[in-house]
Amino acid sequence: MSSVLYDTPGPRAKRRNQLLSVVFFLLLGLLAWWVWQKLDDKGQLKWDLWQPFTTSEAWTTYLLPGLGNTLKAAALAMVIALPLGAVFGIARMSDHAWVRIPAGWVVELFRSIPVLLLMLFAQEFYVRSTDVGSDERPLYAVVTGLVLYNASVLAEVVRAGVLALPRGQTEAAYAIGLRKGQTMTGILLPQAVTVMLPAIVSQLVVVVKDTALGGVMLQFTELLTARGTLAANYANVIPSFVVVALVFIVLNLILTTFASWLEGRLRRSKRGTGAILGPDVDDINAGEVAGTFATGAGGANP
């Protein structure tokens, strides 16, 4: 099917695409075989290195506690960053310059600073200006850095989602007497949720992965840090990296799958609730037809 942005490939283009696909998969297979051979030559495929992951000790002592801290930090950061980002996103669309301009400065500032630098700043702040204990300080610093960065990104997501809606939605709300705040909370934001959902989940995946930065720089005992302790005890560096990578892949796949299901459910529910207020369309049409016949009959009578 052709469109403005896409032309249906012809016979020659189809053959060329098929040939390129075969070449790509052959190269990918050769790369996988080369990696496998290198790992085998270095003895990284020996069962002794992978066997610890079949025991409960490796999981309950190292990986699961680290995974719990990863999920804890990511959940706290997202729970705080999402409403904060919504507030700043709405503030950036304010009609008042004293609200819109400072909100824009804040969003652009924290969106431009690397999240690792924000974590380090937060760590120094908690060390010098608060009484937070050394055991809890890494978690606080990681969550603070993630919140500041991701709230600024989500603010732009919220703003883009609201602006993507047809302008007629806002005009119709004003026409029935709603104020701007009522229009935003009651009409625009509920509709924009479906538009924003893929971007929000993508940012949640980023939050989960960025917790590893706190483990590297702040000694936060998340999944990647727990992997290092496990690898030091079992001397299986490469296998531990592979297993942790698979854990991250499965975790993020679950998040994206749930988001796809939720987005489809929201779209179906919106289609299902589009009832027409007032008389039914069929009743109106039937009344018009009946009135037409009645008029015609009355005109025929003397």
Secondary structure as GFF3:
##gff-version 3
##sequence-region A 1 302
A	DSSP	alpha_helix	11	41	.	.	.	ID=ss1
A	DSSP	alpha_helix	47	50	.	.	.	ID=ss2
A	DSSP	three_ten_helix	51	54	.	.	.	ID=ss3
A	DSSP	alpha_helix	56	57	.	.	.	ID=ss4
A	DSSP	pi_helix	58	63	.	.	.	ID=ss5
A	DSSP	alpha_helix	64	91	.	.	.	ID=ss6
A	DSSP	alpha_helix	97	112	.	.	.	ID=ss7
A	DSSP	alpha_helix	115	129	.	.	.	ID=ss8
A	DSSP	alpha_helix	137	163	.	.	.	ID=ss9
A	DSSP	alpha_helix	167	175	.	.	.	ID=ss10
A	DSSP	alpha_helix	180	183	.	.	.	ID=ss11
A	DSSP	pi_helix	184	188	.	.	.	ID=ss12
A	DSSP	alpha_helix	189	218	.	.	.	ID=ss13
A	DSSP	alpha_helix	223	234	.	.	.	ID=ss14
A	DSSP	alpha_helix	237	272	.	.	.	ID=ss15
A	DSSP	alpha_helix	281	300	.	.	.	ID=ss16
###
